[in-house]
Amino acid sequence: MCGIVGLHLRNPELYPRLGELLTGMLCEMQDRGADSAGVAVYGDPRWSPAGSVAVSFVPDAASTALTSGTSAHEAAATLTAALGSPVEVVDAGPTLVAHAVASPTTAGASDVVALRAAVVASYPEALVTGFGDDVAVLKGVGHPRDLATAFGLEQAQGWQGVGHTRMATESAVTAGGCHPYAVGPDQCLVHNGSFSNHASIRRDLRAKGVAFDSENDTEVGARFVADRLEAGYDVETALKELLVTFDGFYTLLVSNSRSFAVVRDAIACKPAIIAETDDWVAMASEYRALVGLPGVAAARIYEPEPERIYAWTR
């Protein structure tokens, strides 16, 4: 049992309230899993300012503390020296978010690869939790409410957020076992349920050269989707292939900078609810996570059907 929440804002006037709304949603799901939690936030000007690339990381992947243990100032100096150009670092509890100005002559891809390489080289024990132009991925071990405070989540802004509270069932309670899994640029996946054939799919992906950070079954799903997106699939097509490849019971929420998608397995025994208004689209494991959203009383509320992909684009 885990808790999933997601909020896709259609009305730019609500962007300054993203963190406030997402915090309320995440904390309502804490009873579904209180050993760890994480969020992905798209478009926050502190963590992923316009014109920059960002890499989120936990300096010590084995740590269970609510702080990173590394000062943002120290990390900025270390990464600036490693990259050879200025890097700024923001402290977000267990996670640090490093960002650097993207070169105007590139699409940003090479810049984020270079920044990520600098993080890995400078912090060999680190876990990279997310990377891209628009996303910050913050996660850690601890109670979801404590983590939301440590992240400074209520102050976040942006157009989209995804969150997860975890009750571990099949892998370690570590930063590497926390959701979201953000293994492709600006991509994110959270999962409630279990994949029964994840071991064989992991072997297939490893045979293609895909590396893994954990033994968590969710990471297999995230890397499968990332592999398909890298091959040129869109999110909906990647999820259609996931439906025919993975066995088990699951509700998934998958996002990138432009889209937000929900899918359930054929039996659909893992709870999920969607609400829509002209101002936003929201998804959660339970309705109580949605009650604090503005205008929810007038929202169209429904349960997603089995094996149907629901997707929204920005």
C-alpha positions as CSV (number, residue, x, y, z in Angstrom):
1,M,0.0,0.0,0.0
2,C,1.4,3.4,-1.1
3,G,-0.1,6.8,-1.8
4,I,0.1,8.6,-5.1
5,V,-0.8,12.3,-5.8
6,G,-0.4,14.4,-8.8
7,L,-1.5,18.0,-9.8
8,H,-1.4,19.4,-13.3
9,L,-2.3,23.1,-13.4
10,R,-4.1,24.6,-16.4
11,N,-4.5,28.1,-14.9
12,P,-1.2,30.0,-14.6
13,E,-2.7,32.1,-11.8
14,L,-2.4,28.9,-9.6
15,Y,1.3,28.3,-10.3
16,P,2.4,30.2,-7.2
17,R,0.2,27.8,-5.1
18,L,1.6,24.5,-6.5
19,G,3.7,23.7,-3.5
20,E,0.9,24.6,-1.0
21,L,-1.6,22.4,-2.8
22,L,0.8,19.5,-3.4
23,T,1.8,19.5,0.3
24,G,-1.8,19.2,1.4
25,M,-2.3,16.3,-1.1
26,L,0.9,14.5,-0.1
27,C,0.2,14.7,3.7
28,E,-3.3,13.4,3.3
29,M,-1.8,10.2,1.9
30,Q,0.7,9.7,4.7
31,D,-1.5,7.0,6.3
32,R,-0.9,4.9,3.1
33,G,2.8,4.8,3.7
34,A,5.0,6.7,6.2
35,D,8.5,5.2,5.8
36,S,9.5,7.6,3.0
37,A,8.2,10.1,0.5
38,G,9.1,12.1,-2.5
39,V,7.9,14.8,-5.0
40,A,8.7,15.9,-8.5
41,V,8.1,19.6,-9.1
42,Y,8.0,21.2,-12.6
43,G,8.9,24.8,-13.1
44,D,10.0,26.1,-9.7
45,P,12.2,29.2,-10.1
46,R,14.4,28.3,-7.2
47,W,15.1,24.7,-8.2
48,S,14.9,24.8,-12.0
49,P,15.1,28.5,-13.1
50,A,14.4,29.3,-16.7
51,G,17.4,29.0,-19.0
52,S,19.1,26.5,-16.7
53,V,19.6,22.8,-16.4
54,A,19.1,21.1,-13.0
55,V,20.3,17.9,-11.3
56,S,18.7,16.8,-8.0
57,F,20.8,14.5,-5.8
58,V,21.1,13.0,-2.4
59,P,24.8,13.2,-1.5
60,D,24.8,10.0,0.5
61,A,22.4,7.5,-0.9
62,A,22.5,5.5,2.3
63,S,21.6,8.4,4.6
64,T,18.2,8.4,6.4
65,A,18.6,11.9,7.7
66,L,16.2,14.8,7.0
67,T,19.2,16.9,5.9
68,S,21.8,16.2,3.2
69,G,24.8,16.6,5.5
70,T,26.4,18.8,2.9
71,S,26.1,22.6,2.8
72,A,24.7,24.1,-0.4
73,H,27.6,26.6,-0.5
74,E,30.2,23.8,-0.3
75,A,28.4,21.8,-3.0
76,A,28.2,24.8,-5.3
77,A,32.0,25.4,-5.0
78,T,32.8,21.7,-5.5
79,L,30.5,21.4,-8.6
80,T,31.7,24.7,-10.0
81,A,35.3,23.4,-9.9
82,A,34.3,20.1,-11.4
83,L,32.2,21.5,-14.2
84,G,34.4,24.5,-15.0
85,S,31.6,26.9,-15.0
86,P,29.3,28.4,-12.3
87,V,26.9,26.1,-10.5
88,E,24.3,27.1,-7.9
89,V,23.0,24.7,-5.3
90,V,19.7,24.9,-3.4
91,D,19.3,23.0,-0.1
92,A,16.0,21.0,-0.1
93,G,16.3,18.8,3.0
94,P,17.8,15.4,2.2
95,T,18.2,16.5,-1.4
96,L,20.3,19.1,-3.0
97,V,19.3,20.7,-6.3
98,A,22.2,21.9,-8.5
99,H,21.5,24.1,-11.5
100,A,23.7,25.7,-14.1
101,V,23.0,28.1,-17.0
102,A,22.3,26.2,-20.2
103,S,24.4,27.1,-23.3
104,P,22.3,29.2,-25.7
105,T,23.9,27.2,-28.6
106,T,22.5,23.8,-27.4
107,A,19.2,22.3,-26.6
108,G,20.3,21.8,-23.0
109,A,20.8,18.0,-23.3
110,S,24.6,18.2,-23.3
111,D,24.6,20.7,-20.5
112,V,22.5,18.5,-18.2
113,V,24.7,15.5,-19.0
114,A,27.8,17.5,-18.1
115,L,26.3,18.7,-14.8
116,R,25.1,15.2,-13.9
117,A,28.6,13.8,-14.6
118,A,30.1,16.5,-12.3
119,V,27.7,15.5,-9.5
120,V,28.6,11.8,-9.9
121,A,32.3,12.5,-10.0
122,S,32.2,14.8,-7.0
123,Y,29.9,12.7,-4.9
124,P,30.6,9.0,-5.6
125,E,28.1,7.9,-2.9
126,A,25.4,10.1,-4.3
127,L,22.0,9.1,-5.7
128,V,20.9,11.3,-8.7
129,T,17.1,11.6,-8.1
130,G,16.2,13.7,-11.2
131,F,17.6,15.9,-14.0
132,G,16.4,18.0,-16.8
133,D,15.4,21.6,-17.8
134,D,12.3,21.8,-15.7
135,V,12.1,19.2,-12.9
136,A,13.4,19.0,-9.3
137,V,13.0,15.6,-7.7
138,L,13.2,15.6,-3.9
139,K,12.9,12.5,-1.8
140,G,14.1,10.9,1.4
141,V,13.5,8.5,4.3
142,G,11.1,9.7,7.0
143,H,7.5,10.7,7.7
144,P,5.9,12.5,4.7
145,R,5.0,15.6,6.7
146,D,8.5,15.9,8.1
147,L,9.9,15.5,4.6
148,A,7.6,18.1,3.1
149,T,8.8,20.6,5.7
150,A,12.4,19.7,5.1
151,F,12.0,20.1,1.3
152,G,10.3,23.5,1.8
153,L,7.6,22.1,-0.4
154,E,4.9,24.6,0.6
155,Q,6.9,27.4,-1.0
156,A,7.3,25.7,-4.4
157,Q,5.8,27.1,-7.5
158,G,5.3,25.7,-11.0
159,W,2.8,24.1,-13.3
160,Q,2.9,20.4,-12.2
161,G,3.7,18.3,-9.3
162,V,3.8,14.5,-8.5
163,G,4.1,12.9,-5.1
164,H,4.4,9.6,-3.4
165,T,4.2,8.2,0.1
166,R,5.8,4.7,0.5
167,M,5.1,1.6,2.5
168,A,8.0,-0.6,1.6
169,T,7.2,-4.2,0.7
170,E,10.0,-5.6,-1.5
171,S,13.1,-3.4,-1.2
172,A,15.1,-1.4,1.3
173,V,13.9,1.8,2.9
174,T,16.6,4.0,1.5
175,A,16.7,7.0,-0.8
176,G,17.2,4.6,-3.7
177,G,14.0,2.9,-2.8
178,C,11.9,6.0,-2.6
179,H,9.6,7.3,-5.4
180,P,9.4,9.2,-7.7
181,Y,11.7,7.4,-10.1
182,A,13.0,10.0,-12.5
183,V,15.5,8.2,-14.7
184,G,15.1,10.1,-18.0
185,P,15.3,13.9,-18.6
186,D,12.4,15.7,-17.0
187,Q,10.6,12.3,-16.6
188,C,9.0,10.9,-13.5
189,L,7.0,7.8,-12.5
190,V,5.3,6.9,-9.3
191,H,3.6,3.5,-8.6
192,N,1.2,1.9,-6.2
193,G,1.2,-1.9,-6.5
194,S,3.7,-4.5,-7.6
195,F,5.1,-5.8,-10.8
196,S,5.4,-9.6,-10.6
197,N,7.7,-10.1,-13.6
198,H,10.1,-7.2,-12.9
199,A,13.1,-9.5,-12.5
200,S,13.0,-10.8,-16.1
201,I,12.4,-7.3,-17.5
202,R,15.3,-5.9,-15.4
203,R,17.5,-8.6,-17.0
204,D,16.4,-7.6,-20.5
205,L,17.1,-3.9,-19.8
206,R,20.5,-4.7,-18.3
207,A,21.3,-6.7,-21.4
208,K,20.7,-3.5,-23.3
209,G,23.1,-1.6,-21.0
210,V,20.6,0.0,-18.7
211,A,22.0,0.5,-15.2
212,F,19.9,0.4,-12.0
213,D,20.1,2.2,-8.7
214,S,18.0,-0.2,-6.6
215,E,16.2,-3.5,-6.5
216,N,12.8,-1.7,-6.4
217,D,10.3,-3.0,-9.0
218,T,9.1,0.5,-9.7
219,E,12.5,1.4,-11.0
220,V,12.1,-1.3,-13.6
221,G,8.9,0.3,-14.8
222,A,10.5,3.8,-14.9
223,R,13.5,2.6,-16.8
224,F,11.2,0.7,-19.2
225,V,9.3,3.8,-20.0
226,A,12.4,5.9,-20.3
227,D,13.9,3.4,-22.7
228,R,10.8,3.7,-24.9
229,L,10.7,7.5,-24.7
230,E,14.4,7.5,-25.7
231,A,13.5,5.3,-28.7
232,G,11.0,8.0,-29.9
233,Y,7.8,6.8,-28.4
234,D,5.4,9.3,-26.8
235,V,4.2,8.7,-23.3
236,E,0.9,7.1,-24.3
237,T,2.5,4.7,-26.7
238,A,5.2,3.8,-24.1
239,L,2.4,3.1,-21.5
240,K,0.5,0.9,-24.0
241,E,3.6,-1.2,-24.4
242,L,4.1,-1.3,-20.6
243,L,0.5,-2.7,-20.3
244,V,1.3,-5.7,-22.5
245,T,4.8,-6.3,-21.0
246,F,4.3,-6.0,-17.2
247,D,2.3,-8.4,-15.1
248,G,0.9,-7.4,-11.6
249,F,-1.4,-5.0,-9.9
250,Y,-0.6,-1.4,-10.3
251,T,-1.7,2.2,-10.7
252,L,0.9,4.4,-12.3
253,L,1.3,8.2,-12.7
254,V,3.9,9.2,-15.3
255,S,4.9,12.7,-16.2
256,N,7.3,14.8,-18.1
257,S,7.5,18.6,-18.9
258,R,4.7,18.5,-21.3
259,S,2.4,15.7,-20.1
260,F,0.8,13.9,-17.2
261,A,-0.7,10.4,-17.6
262,V,-2.4,7.8,-15.4
263,V,-2.9,4.1,-16.1
264,R,-4.1,1.0,-14.1
265,D,-3.7,-2.7,-14.8
266,A,-6.5,-4.9,-16.1
267,I,-7.9,-5.8,-12.7
268,A,-7.6,-2.3,-11.3
269,C,-7.6,-3.3,-7.7
270,K,-5.3,-0.5,-6.6
271,P,-7.3,2.6,-5.8
272,A,-7.2,5.8,-7.9
273,I,-9.4,8.8,-8.5
274,I,-9.2,11.7,-11.0
275,A,-10.7,15.1,-10.7
276,E,-10.8,17.8,-13.4
277,T,-11.8,21.5,-13.6
278,D,-10.9,24.2,-16.1
279,D,-8.1,25.2,-13.8
280,W,-6.5,21.9,-13.0
281,V,-6.3,18.1,-13.3
282,A,-5.6,16.1,-10.2
283,M,-5.1,12.4,-9.4
284,A,-4.8,10.6,-6.1
285,S,-5.1,7.2,-4.5
286,E,-8.0,8.5,-2.4
287,Y,-10.5,11.3,-2.7
288,R,-9.5,12.9,0.6
289,A,-6.2,14.0,-1.0
290,L,-8.3,16.2,-3.4
291,V,-10.7,17.9,-0.9
292,G,-8.4,20.9,-0.4
293,L,-8.1,21.9,-4.1
294,P,-9.8,25.1,-5.2
295,G,-13.1,24.5,-6.9
296,V,-13.2,20.7,-6.2
297,A,-16.9,20.9,-5.4
298,A,-17.6,21.6,-9.0
299,A,-15.0,19.2,-10.4
300,R,-15.7,16.2,-12.7
301,I,-14.6,13.3,-10.5
302,Y,-14.3,9.7,-11.8
303,E,-12.4,6.5,-11.3
304,P,-10.0,5.6,-14.1
305,E,-11.0,2.5,-16.0
306,P,-8.7,-0.6,-16.3
307,E,-6.1,-0.5,-19.0
308,R,-7.2,2.9,-20.3
309,I,-4.5,5.6,-20.5
310,Y,-5.6,9.0,-19.4
311,A,-3.2,11.8,-20.5
312,W,-3.1,15.5,-20.5
313,T,-0.6,17.8,-22.2
314,R,0.6,21.3,-21.4
